[in-house]
Amino acid sequence: MRIVLTSILFVFCVISAIWAYQMNYETRYKKKQIIEINKKIKSTLDRIDLLNAEWAFLNSPERLSQLADENFLKLNLIPLSKNNIKYSMDQINNSNEIKNGQ
Protein backbone atom coordinates (compact mmCIF):
# COMPACT_ATOMS: atom_id res chain seq x y z
CA MET A 1 0.00 0.00 0.00
CA ARG A 2 2.83 2.29 0.86
CA ILE A 3 4.54 1.64 -2.47
CA VAL A 4 1.35 2.46 -4.38
CA LEU A 5 0.87 5.74 -2.50
CA THR A 6 4.53 6.66 -3.01
CA SER A 7 4.27 5.83 -6.71
CA ILE A 8 1.14 7.95 -7.10
CA LEU A 9 2.79 10.89 -5.31
CA PHE A 10 5.93 10.50 -7.43
CA VAL A 11 3.89 10.51 -10.65
CA PHE A 12 1.94 13.53 -9.39
CA CYS A 13 5.22 15.37 -8.63
CA VAL A 14 6.60 14.58 -12.08
CA ILE A 15 3.40 15.77 -13.76
CA SER A 16 3.43 18.94 -11.62
CA ALA A 17 7.06 19.61 -12.52
CA ILE A 18 6.32 19.20 -16.24
CA TRP A 19 3.30 21.49 -15.96
CA ALA A 20 5.33 24.11 -14.02
CA TYR A 21 8.09 23.99 -16.66
CA GLN A 22 5.58 24.49 -19.47
CA MET A 23 3.93 27.40 -17.63
CA ASN A 24 7.33 28.99 -17.05
CA TYR A 25 8.23 28.61 -20.73
CA GLU A 26 4.87 30.03 -21.89
CA THR A 27 5.17 32.93 -19.46
CA ARG A 28 8.61 33.87 -20.75
CA TYR A 29 7.37 33.62 -24.35
CA LYS A 30 4.34 35.82 -23.61
CA LYS A 31 6.56 38.33 -21.79
CA LYS A 32 8.80 38.61 -24.88
CA GLN A 33 5.71 39.12 -27.03
CA ILE A 34 4.45 41.86 -24.72
CA ILE A 35 7.82 43.61 -24.84
CA GLU A 36 7.78 43.52 -28.67
CA ILE A 37 4.21 44.82 -28.80
CA ASN A 38 5.08 47.64 -26.38
CA LYS A 39 8.05 48.60 -28.58
CA LYS A 40 5.76 48.73 -31.62
CA ILE A 41 3.22 50.83 -29.70
CA LYS A 42 5.92 53.28 -28.59
CA SER A 43 7.26 53.50 -32.13
CA THR A 44 3.76 54.15 -33.48
CA LEU A 45 3.06 56.81 -30.84
CA ASP A 46 6.38 58.51 -31.63
CA ARG A 47 5.46 58.47 -35.32
CA ILE A 48 2.04 59.97 -34.54
CA ASP A 49 3.69 62.74 -32.49
CA LEU A 50 6.06 63.46 -35.36
CA LEU A 51 3.21 63.59 -37.88
CA ASN A 52 1.17 65.87 -35.60
CA ALA A 53 4.13 68.23 -35.29
CA GLU A 54 4.62 68.20 -39.05
CA TRP A 55 0.90 68.83 -39.59
CA ALA A 56 0.98 71.75 -37.14
CA PHE A 57 3.97 73.24 -38.97
CA LEU A 58 2.46 72.80 -42.42
CA ASN A 59 -0.83 74.39 -41.35
CA SER A 60 0.57 77.25 -39.31
CA PRO A 61 -1.13 80.53 -40.25
CA GLU A 62 2.23 82.26 -40.82
CA ARG A 63 3.37 79.58 -43.28
CA LEU A 64 0.03 79.51 -45.12
CA SER A 65 0.06 83.29 -45.37
CA GLN A 66 3.60 83.22 -46.74
CA LEU A 67 2.64 80.56 -49.31
CA ALA A 68 -0.41 82.56 -50.34
CA ASP A 69 1.74 85.68 -50.77
CA GLU A 70 4.36 83.78 -52.80
CA ASN A 71 1.78 82.18 -55.09
CA PHE A 72 -0.71 85.04 -55.22
CA LEU A 73 -0.34 85.70 -58.94
CA LYS A 74 0.12 82.05 -59.95
CA LEU A 75 -3.14 81.06 -58.31
CA ASN A 76 -5.06 84.14 -59.50
CA LEU A 77 -6.06 84.97 -55.95
CA ILE A 78 -7.94 88.10 -55.05
CA PRO A 79 -7.61 89.93 -51.74
CA LEU A 80 -10.26 88.90 -49.24
CA SER A 81 -12.77 91.60 -48.39
CA LYS A 82 -16.45 91.72 -47.58
CA ASN A 83 -17.22 92.75 -51.16
CA ASN A 84 -15.67 89.53 -52.48
CA ILE A 85 -18.08 87.33 -50.55
CA LYS A 86 -21.05 87.31 -52.88
CA TYR A 87 -23.08 84.27 -51.80
CA SER A 88 -25.36 84.10 -48.84
CA MET A 89 -26.03 80.82 -47.06
CA ASP A 90 -29.41 80.56 -48.82
CA GLN A 91 -27.76 80.76 -52.23
CA ILE A 92 -25.20 78.12 -51.22
CA ASN A 93 -27.94 75.80 -49.98
CA ASN A 94 -29.94 76.27 -53.20
CA SER A 95 -26.84 75.54 -55.25
CA ASN A 96 -26.20 72.33 -53.27
CA GLU A 97 -29.80 71.21 -53.76
CA ILE A 98 -29.52 71.72 -57.53
CA LYS A 99 -26.25 69.74 -57.65
CA ASN A 100 -27.78 66.91 -55.64
CA GLY A 101 -30.85 66.83 -57.87
CA GLN A 102 -33.31 67.73 -55.14
N, CA, C and O atoms as a GROMACS GRO file, in nm:
protein
  408
    1MET      N    1   0.083  -0.119   0.000
    1MET     CA    2   0.000   0.000   0.000
    1MET      C    3   0.087   0.125   0.000
    1MET      O    4   0.058   0.225  -0.067
    2ARG      N    5   0.194   0.116   0.077
    2ARG     CA    6   0.283   0.229   0.086
    2ARG      C    7   0.352   0.255  -0.049
    2ARG      O    8   0.372   0.370  -0.087
    3ILE      N    9   0.388   0.152  -0.117
    3ILE     CA   10   0.454   0.164  -0.247
    3ILE      C   11   0.359   0.227  -0.348
    3ILE      O   12   0.401   0.310  -0.429
    4VAL      N   13   0.234   0.190  -0.346
    4VAL     CA   14   0.135   0.246  -0.438
    4VAL      C   15   0.117   0.395  -0.412
    4VAL      O   16   0.117   0.475  -0.505
    5LEU      N   17   0.104   0.433  -0.286
    5LEU     CA   18   0.087   0.574  -0.250
    5LEU      C   19   0.212   0.654  -0.288
    5LEU      O   20   0.200   0.765  -0.340
    6THR      N   21   0.328   0.599  -0.264
    6THR     CA   22   0.453   0.666  -0.301
    6THR      C   23   0.463   0.680  -0.453
    6THR      O   24   0.506   0.784  -0.502
    7SER      N   25   0.424   0.578  -0.525
    7SER     CA   26   0.427   0.583  -0.672
    7SER      C   27   0.332   0.689  -0.725
    7SER      O   28   0.366   0.764  -0.817
    8ILE      N   29   0.214   0.695  -0.668
    8ILE     CA   30   0.114   0.795  -0.710
    8ILE      C   31   0.166   0.936  -0.683
    8ILE      O   32   0.155   1.024  -0.768
    9LEU      N   33   0.224   0.957  -0.564
    9LEU     CA   34   0.279   1.089  -0.531
    9LEU      C   35   0.396   1.125  -0.622
    9LEU      O   36   0.410   1.240  -0.663
   10PHE      N   37   0.480   1.026  -0.653
   10PHE     CA   38   0.593   1.050  -0.743
   10PHE      C   39   0.544   1.091  -0.882
   10PHE      O   40   0.595   1.186  -0.941
   11VAL      N   41   0.445   1.018  -0.933
   11VAL     CA   42   0.389   1.051  -1.065
   11VAL      C   43   0.326   1.190  -1.061
   11VAL      O   44   0.342   1.268  -1.155
   12PHE      N   45   0.256   1.221  -0.954
   12PHE     CA   46   0.194   1.353  -0.939
   12PHE      C   47   0.302   1.462  -0.938
   12PHE      O   48   0.284   1.567  -1.000
   13CYS      N   49   0.412   1.440  -0.868
   13CYS     CA   50   0.522   1.538  -0.863
   13CYS      C   51   0.584   1.557  -1.001
   13CYS      O   52   0.616   1.669  -1.039
   14VAL      N   53   0.603   1.448  -1.074
   14VAL     CA   54   0.660   1.458  -1.208
   14VAL      C   55   0.567   1.537  -1.300
   14VAL      O   56   0.611   1.624  -1.375
   15ILE      N   57   0.439   1.505  -1.294
   15ILE     CA   58   0.340   1.577  -1.376
   15ILE      C   59   0.338   1.725  -1.338
   15ILE      O   60   0.332   1.812  -1.425
   16SER      N   61   0.342   1.754  -1.208
   16SER     CA   62   0.343   1.894  -1.162
   16SER      C   63   0.468   1.966  -1.209
   16SER      O   64   0.461   2.083  -1.248
   17ALA      N   65   0.582   1.898  -1.206
   17ALA     CA   66   0.706   1.961  -1.252
   17ALA      C   67   0.700   1.991  -1.402
   17ALA      O   68   0.743   2.097  -1.445
   18ILE      N   69   0.646   1.899  -1.480
   18ILE     CA   70   0.632   1.920  -1.624
   18ILE      C   71   0.538   2.037  -1.651
   18ILE      O   72   0.566   2.123  -1.734
   19TRP      N   73   0.427   2.040  -1.580
   19TRP     CA   74   0.330   2.149  -1.596
   19TRP      C   75   0.394   2.283  -1.559
   19TRP      O   76   0.378   2.382  -1.630
   20ALA      N   77   0.468   2.287  -1.446
   20ALA     CA   78   0.533   2.411  -1.402
   20ALA      C   79   0.637   2.458  -1.506
   20ALA      O   80   0.648   2.577  -1.532
   21TYR      N   81   0.711   2.364  -1.563
   21TYR     CA   82   0.809   2.399  -1.666
   21TYR      C   83   0.741   2.459  -1.788
   21TYR      O   84   0.786   2.560  -1.842
   22GLN      N   85   0.631   2.398  -1.831
   22GLN     CA   86   0.558   2.449  -1.947
   22GLN      C   87   0.501   2.589  -1.919
   22GLN      O   88   0.507   2.677  -2.005
   23MET      N   89   0.447   2.608  -1.799
   23MET     CA   90   0.393   2.740  -1.764
   23MET      C   91   0.504   2.844  -1.762
   23MET      O   92   0.485   2.957  -1.809
   24ASN      N   93   0.619   2.808  -1.708
   24ASN     CA   94   0.733   2.899  -1.705
   24ASN      C   95   0.777   2.935  -1.846
   24ASN      O   96   0.803   3.052  -1.875
   25TYR      N   97   0.784   2.839  -1.934
   25TYR     CA   98   0.823   2.862  -2.073
   25TYR      C   99   0.721   2.951  -2.144
   25TYR      O  100   0.758   3.046  -2.212
   26GLU      N  101   0.593   2.921  -2.126
   26GLU     CA  102   0.487   3.003  -2.189
   26GLU      C  103   0.490   3.145  -2.136
   26GLU      O  104   0.472   3.241  -2.212
   27THR      N  105   0.513   3.160  -2.006
   27THR     CA  106   0.517   3.293  -1.946
   27THR      C  107   0.631   3.376  -2.003
   27THR      O  108   0.613   3.493  -2.035
   28ARG      N  109   0.747   3.316  -2.017
   28ARG     CA  110   0.861   3.387  -2.075
   28ARG      C  111   0.833   3.425  -2.221
   28ARG      O  112   0.868   3.535  -2.265
   29TYR      N  113   0.771   3.334  -2.295
   29TYR     CA  114   0.737   3.362  -2.435
   29TYR      C  115   0.638   3.478  -2.445
   29TYR      O  116   0.654   3.568  -2.527
   30LYS      N  117   0.535   3.474  -2.360
   30LYS     CA  118   0.434   3.582  -2.361
   30LYS      C  119   0.497   3.715  -2.319
   30LYS      O  120   0.463   3.820  -2.373
   31LYS      N  121   0.590   3.710  -2.223
   31LYS     CA  122   0.656   3.833  -2.179
   31LYS      C  123   0.736   3.894  -2.294
   31LYS      O  124   0.735   4.016  -2.312
   32LYS      N  125   0.806   3.811  -2.371
   32LYS     CA  126   0.880   3.861  -2.488
   32LYS      C  127   0.785   3.922  -2.590
   32LYS      O  128   0.814   4.025  -2.650
   33GLN      N  129   0.669   3.857  -2.609
   33GLN     CA  130   0.570   3.912  -2.704
   33GLN      C  131   0.520   4.048  -2.656
   33GLN      O  132   0.506   4.140  -2.736
   34ILE      N  133   0.494   4.059  -2.527
   34ILE     CA  134   0.445   4.186  -2.472
   34ILE      C  135   0.549   4.295  -2.489
   34ILE      O  136   0.515   4.409  -2.523
   35ILE      N  137   0.675   4.262  -2.467
   35ILE     CA  138   0.782   4.361  -2.484
   35ILE      C  139   0.788   4.408  -2.630
   35ILE      O  140   0.802   4.528  -2.655
   36GLU      N  141   0.776   4.316  -2.724
   36GLU     CA  142   0.778   4.352  -2.866
   36GLU      C  143   0.658   4.439  -2.903
   36GLU      O  144   0.672   4.537  -2.976
   37ILE      N  145   0.542   4.403  -2.852
   37ILE     CA  146   0.421   4.482  -2.880
   37ILE      C  147   0.435   4.622  -2.822
   37ILE      O  148   0.398   4.720  -2.886
   38ASN      N  149   0.488   4.632  -2.700
   38ASN     CA  150   0.508   4.764  -2.638
   38ASN      C  151   0.606   4.848  -2.717
   38ASN      O  152   0.589   4.970  -2.728
   39LYS      N  153   0.711   4.786  -2.773
   39LYS     CA  154   0.805   4.860  -2.858
   39LYS      C  155   0.735   4.912  -2.982
   39LYS      O  156   0.757   5.026  -3.023
   40LYS      N  157   0.649   4.829  -3.042
   40LYS     CA  158   0.576   4.874  -3.162
   40LYS      C  159   0.480   4.987  -3.128
   40LYS      O  160   0.466   5.082  -3.205
   41ILE      N  161   0.415   4.977  -3.012
   41ILE     CA  162   0.322   5.083  -2.970
   41ILE      C  163   0.398   5.213  -2.950
   41ILE      O  164   0.354   5.318  -2.997
   42LYS      N  165   0.512   5.207  -2.881
   42LYS     CA  166   0.592   5.328  -2.859
   42LYS      C  167   0.638   5.388  -2.991
   42LYS      O  168   0.634   5.509  -3.010
   43SER      N  169   0.682   5.302  -3.082
   43SER     CA  170   0.726   5.350  -3.213
   43SER      C  171   0.611   5.417  -3.287
   43SER      O  172   0.630   5.522  -3.349
   44THR      N  173   0.494   5.358  -3.282
   44THR     CA  174   0.376   5.415  -3.348
   44THR      C  175   0.337   5.548  -3.285
   44THR      O  176   0.306   5.643  -3.356
   45LEU      N  177   0.339   5.556  -3.151
   45LEU     CA  178   0.306   5.681  -3.084
   45LEU      C  179   0.408   5.790  -3.117
   45LEU      O  180   0.371   5.906  -3.136
   46ASP      N  181   0.536   5.753  -3.123
   46ASP     CA  182   0.638   5.851  -3.162
   46ASP      C  183   0.613   5.901  -3.304
   46ASP      O  184   0.627   6.020  -3.333
   47ARG      N  185   0.575   5.810  -3.393
   47ARG     CA  186   0.546   5.847  -3.532
   47ARG      C  187   0.424   5.940  -3.538
   47ARG      O  188   0.423   6.037  -3.614
   48ILE      N  189   0.323   5.911  -3.458
   48ILE     CA  190   0.204   5.996  -3.454
   48ILE      C  191   0.241   6.136  -3.404
   48ILE      O  192   0.196   6.236  -3.460
   49ASP      N  193   0.324   6.143  -3.299
   49ASP     CA  194   0.368   6.274  -3.249
   49ASP      C  195   0.444   6.351  -3.356
   49ASP      O  196   0.424   6.472  -3.373
   50LEU      N  197   0.531   6.282  -3.429
   50LEU     CA  198   0.606   6.347  -3.536
   50LEU      C  199   0.512   6.398  -3.645
   50LEU      O  200   0.529   6.510  -3.693
   51LEU      N  201   0.415   6.317  -3.684
   51LEU     CA  202   0.321   6.359  -3.788
   51LEU      C  203   0.234   6.475  -3.741
   51LEU      O  204   0.203   6.565  -3.819
   52ASN      N  205   0.194   6.474  -3.613
   52ASN     CA  206   0.117   6.587  -3.560
   52ASN      C  207   0.199   6.715  -3.561
   52ASN      O  208   0.147   6.822  -3.593
   53ALA      N  209   0.327   6.705  -3.526
   53ALA     CA  210   0.413   6.823  -3.529
   53ALA      C  211   0.430   6.874  -3.672
   53ALA      O  212   0.426   6.994  -3.697
   54GLU      N  213   0.448   6.781  -3.765
   54GLU     CA  214   0.462   6.820  -3.905
   54GLU      C  215   0.333   6.885  -3.956
   54GLU      O  216   0.337   6.984  -4.028
   55TRP      N  217   0.219   6.828  -3.919
   55TRP     CA  218   0.090   6.883  -3.959
   55TRP      C  219   0.073   7.025  -3.903
   55TRP      O  220   0.027   7.115  -3.973
   56ALA      N  221   0.110   7.043  -3.776
   56ALA     CA  222   0.098   7.175  -3.714
   56ALA      C  223   0.187   7.276  -3.787
   56ALA      O  224   0.147   7.390  -3.809
   57PHE      N  225   0.308   7.234  -3.824
   57PHE     CA  226   0.397   7.324  -3.897
   57PHE      C  227   0.340   7.358  -4.034
   57PHE      O  228   0.337   7.475  -4.073
   58LEU      N  229   0.295   7.256  -4.107
   58LEU     CA  230   0.246   7.280  -4.242
   58LEU      C  231   0.121   7.366  -4.244
   58LEU      O  232   0.096   7.436  -4.343
   59ASN      N  233   0.042   7.363  -4.138
   59ASN     CA  234  -0.083   7.439  -4.135
   59ASN      C  235  -0.075   7.563  -4.047
   59ASN      O  236  -0.178   7.620  -4.011
   60SER      N  237   0.046   7.605  -4.013
   60SER     CA  238   0.057   7.725  -3.931
   60SER      C  239   0.012   7.846  -4.013
   60SER      O  240   0.043   7.856  -4.132
   61PRO      N  241  -0.061   7.937  -3.951
   61PRO     CA  242  -0.113   8.053  -4.025
   61PRO      C  243  -0.002   8.135  -4.092
   61PRO      O  244  -0.021   8.187  -4.202
   62GLU      N  245   0.113   8.148  -4.024
   62GLU     CA  246   0.223   8.226  -4.082
   62GLU      C  247   0.271   8.161  -4.211
   62GLU      O  248   0.294   8.230  -4.311
   63ARG      N  249   0.288   8.029  -4.210
   63ARG     CA  250   0.337   7.958  -4.328
   63ARG      C  251   0.235   7.965  -4.442
   63ARG      O  252   0.271   7.989  -4.557
   64LEU      N  253   0.107   7.945  -4.409
   64LEU     CA  254   0.003   7.951  -4.512
   64LEU      C  255  -0.007   8.091  -4.572
   64LEU      O  256  -0.028   8.107  -4.692
   65SER      N  257   0.008   8.192  -4.487
   65SER     CA  258   0.006   8.329  -4.536
   65SER      C  259   0.124   8.355  -4.629
   65SER      O  260   0.110   8.419  -4.733
   66GLN      N  261   0.241   8.306  -4.590
   66GLN     CA  262   0.360   8.322  -4.674
   66GLN      C  263   0.342   8.251  -4.808
   66GLN      O  264   0.377   8.306  -4.912
   67LEU      N  265   0.287   8.129  -4.806
   67LEU     CA  266   0.264   8.056  -4.931
   67LEU      C  267   0.162   8.128  -5.019
   67LEU      O  268   0.178   8.134  -5.141
   68ALA      N  269   0.059   8.183  -4.956
   68ALA     CA  270  -0.041   8.256  -5.034
   68ALA      C  271   0.021   8.380  -5.098
   68ALA      O  272  -0.007   8.412  -5.213
   69ASP      N  273   0.107   8.449  -5.022
   69ASP     CA  274   0.174   8.568  -5.077
   69ASP      C  275   0.266   8.530  -5.193
   69ASP      O  276   0.270   8.599  -5.295
   70GLU      N  277   0.341   8.420  -5.176
   70GLU     CA  278   0.436   8.378  -5.280
   70GLU      C  279   0.365   8.334  -5.408
   70GLU      O  280   0.417   8.355  -5.518
   71ASN      N  281   0.248   8.275  -5.394
   71ASN     CA  282   0.178   8.218  -5.509
   71ASN      C  283   0.053   8.297  -5.546
   71ASN      O  284  -0.036   8.246  -5.614
   72PHE      N  285   0.047   8.421  -5.501
   72PHE     CA  286  -0.071   8.504  -5.522
   72PHE      C  287  -0.105   8.516  -5.670
   72PHE      O  288  -0.220   8.494  -5.709
   73LEU      N  289  -0.009   8.549  -5.751
   73LEU     CA  290  -0.034   8.570  -5.894
   73LEU      C  291  -0.054   8.437  -5.967
   73LEU      O  292  -0.138   8.427  -6.057
   74LYS      N  293   0.024   8.336  -5.930
   74LYS     CA  294   0.012   8.205  -5.995
   74LYS      C  295  -0.127   8.146  -5.978
   74LYS      O  296  -0.181   8.083  -6.070
   75LEU      N  297  -0.184   8.166  -5.862
   75LEU     CA  298  -0.314   8.106  -5.831
   75LEU      C  299  -0.431   8.198  -5.865
   75LEU      O  300  -0.546   8.161  -5.844
   76ASN      N  301  -0.402   8.316  -5.917
   76ASN     CA  302  -0.506   8.414  -5.950
   76ASN      C  303  -0.595   8.444  -5.830
   76ASN      O  304  -0.718   8.446  -5.840
   77LEU      N  305  -0.531   8.467  -5.717
   77LEU     CA  306  -0.606   8.497  -5.595
   77LEU      C  307  -0.646   8.644  -5.594
   77LEU      O  308  -0.582   8.728  -5.657
   78ILE      N  309  -0.753   8.672  -5.523
   78ILE     CA  310  -0.794   8.810  -5.505
   78ILE      C  311  -0.794   8.839  -5.355
   78ILE      O  312  -0.821   8.749  -5.275
   79PRO      N  313  -0.764   8.961  -5.317
   79PRO     CA  314  -0.761   8.993  -5.174
   79PRO      C  315  -0.900   8.971  -5.112
   79PRO      O  316  -1.002   9.000  -5.173
   80LEU      N  317  -0.900   8.920  -4.993
   80LEU     CA  318  -1.026   8.890  -4.924
   80LEU      C  319  -1.083   9.017  -4.863
   80LEU      O  320  -1.016   9.085  -4.785
   81SER      N  321  -1.206   9.048  -4.899
   81SER     CA  322  -1.277   9.160  -4.839
   81SER      C  323  -1.425   9.125  -4.838
   81SER      O  324  -1.468   9.027  -4.900
   82LYS      N  325  -1.502   9.204  -4.768
   82LYS     CA  326  -1.645   9.172  -4.758
   82LYS      C  327  -1.715   9.183  -4.893
   82LYS      O  328  -1.819   9.121  -4.914
   83ASN      N  329  -1.662   9.261  -4.984
   83ASN     CA  330  -1.722   9.275  -5.116
   83ASN      C  331  -1.701   9.151  -5.202
   83ASN      O  332  -1.776   9.126  -5.296
   84ASN      N  333  -1.597   9.073  -5.170
   84ASN     CA  334  -1.567   8.953  -5.248
   84ASN      C  335  -1.655   8.834  -5.211
   84ASN      O  336  -1.664   8.738  -5.287
   85ILE      N  337  -1.720   8.842  -5.098
   85ILE     CA  338  -1.808   8.733  -5.055
   85ILE      C  339  -1.946   8.764  -5.111
   85ILE      O  340  -2.017   8.850  -5.060
   86LYS      N  341  -1.983   8.693  -5.217
   86LYS     CA  342  -2.105   8.731  -5.288
   86LYS      C  343  -2.221   8.634  -5.267
   86LYS      O  344  -2.332   8.662  -5.314
   87TYR      N  345  -2.199   8.523  -5.200
   87TYR     CA  346  -2.308   8.427  -5.180
   87TYR      C  347  -2.353   8.427  -5.036
   87TYR      O  348  -2.272   8.427  -4.943
   88SER      N  349  -2.483   8.427  -5.019
   88SER     CA  350  -2.536   8.410  -4.884
   88SER      C  351  -2.556   8.261  -4.860
   88SER      O  352  -2.546   8.181  -4.954
   89MET      N  353  -2.583   8.224  -4.740
   89MET     CA  354  -2.603   8.082  -4.706
   89MET      C  355  -2.722   8.025  -4.783
   89MET      O  356  -2.720   7.908  -4.821
   90ASP      N  357  -2.825   8.105  -4.807
   90ASP     CA  358  -2.940   8.056  -4.882
   90ASP      C  359  -2.901   8.021  -5.025
   90ASP      O  360  -2.944   7.919  -5.078
   91GLN      N  361  -2.820   8.104  -5.086
   91GLN     CA  362  -2.776   8.076  -5.223
   91GLN      C  363  -2.689   7.951  -5.228
   91GLN      O  364  -2.698   7.872  -5.322
   92ILE      N  365  -2.605   7.932  -5.127
   92ILE     CA  366  -2.520   7.812  -5.122
   92ILE      C  367  -2.606   7.688  -5.106
   92ILE      O  368  -2.582   7.587  -5.172
   93ASN      N  369  -2.705   7.694  -5.018
   93ASN     CA  370  -2.794   7.580  -4.998
   93ASN      C  371  -2.872   7.547  -5.125
   93ASN      O  372  -2.888   7.430  -5.159
   94ASN      N  373  -2.921   7.650  -5.195
   94ASN     CA  374  -2.994   7.627  -5.320
   94ASN      C  375  -2.903   7.564  -5.424
   94ASN      O  376  -2.944   7.474  -5.498
   95SER      N  377  -2.780   7.610  -5.430
   95SER     CA  378  -2.684   7.554  -5.525
   95SER      C  379  -2.657   7.407  -5.494
   95SER      O  380  -2.648   7.325  -5.585
   96ASN      N  381  -2.643   7.373  -5.366
   96ASN     CA  382  -2.620   7.233  -5.327
   96ASN      C  383  -2.740   7.145  -5.360
   96ASN      O  384  -2.723   7.030  -5.401
   97GLU      N  385  -2.860   7.198  -5.344
   97GLU     CA  386  -2.980   7.121  -5.376
   97GLU      C  387  -2.987   7.093  -5.526
   97GLU      O  388  -3.026   6.983  -5.567
   98ILE      N  389  -2.950   7.190  -5.607
   98ILE     CA  390  -2.952   7.172  -5.753
   98ILE      C  391  -2.849   7.066  -5.793
   98ILE      O  392  -2.877   6.981  -5.876
   99LYS      N  393  -2.730   7.072  -5.733
   99LYS     CA  394  -2.625   6.974  -5.765
   99LYS      C  395  -2.666   6.833  -5.725
   99LYS      O  396  -2.635   6.737  -5.794
  100ASN      N  397  -2.736   6.822  -5.613
  100ASN     CA  398  -2.778   6.691  -5.564
  100ASN      C  399  -2.906   6.642  -5.630
  100ASN      O  400  -2.951   6.530  -5.603
  101GLY      N  401  -2.965   6.722  -5.715
  101GLY     CA  402  -3.085   6.682  -5.787
  101GLY      C  403  -3.210   6.684  -5.701
  101GLY      O  404  -3.305   6.610  -5.727
  102GLN      N  405  -3.212   6.768  -5.601
  102GLN     CA  406  -3.331   6.773  -5.514
  102GLN      C  407  -3.425   6.883  -5.557
  102GLN      O  408  -3.529   6.902  -5.495
   0.00000   0.00000   0.00000
